[in-house]
Amino acid sequence: MRYTGLLYRALNPRWHREPLSGEGARLHGGRFNPKGAPALYTALSIATAIRETNQVGTLQPTTVVAYEADLEPVFDAEDAAAPAAYDTALEMLAAGDWRLRMRDEGKSPSQRLAERLVADGFVGMRVRSFARGAGEDDLVMVVWSWGPSLPARLTVVDDAGRLA
């Protein structure tokens, strides 16, 4: 699928001057990226972005950033046929033990899926948020490849230069 529109990300203020770095995900790994692979975890709504970045504990300081996106191809995990084509079920994507599996096995099943998708040319994945309190309509866009031009154009909305 192709995605064009706005995406939102609630950043740890440590990264607010580098909203396109993906460095935090590269250093620590995430549900859909192993350690060493940069990724941007964005959301289709501001509320979902805040839920995603504050999954543990109480709301922490956060910088919310908007991005203009034109991404293709995007793996659409919301289309039931797409995960099935990769022998994947929603339960595997939603598994809360991905951090333990990453620690014990080196990579979690969801991280291995992400590697397969990247190898198959996908620049990102649209998937339901599994953050605490998220509903079926809370969607995230995990972006593995991005830059200033197509097919994976992602630009920060900062008309007033507030991040400079």
Buried (B, 14 or more C-beta within 10 A) or exposed (E): BEBEEEBBBBBEEEBBEEBBEBEBBBEEBBBBBBBEBBBBBBBBBBBBBBBBBBEEEEEEEBBEBBBEBBBBBBBBBBEEEBBEEBEBEBEBBBBEEBEEBBEEEEBBBBBBBBBBBBEEEBBBBBBBBBBEEBEEEBBBBBBBBBEEEEBBBBBEBEEEEEBE
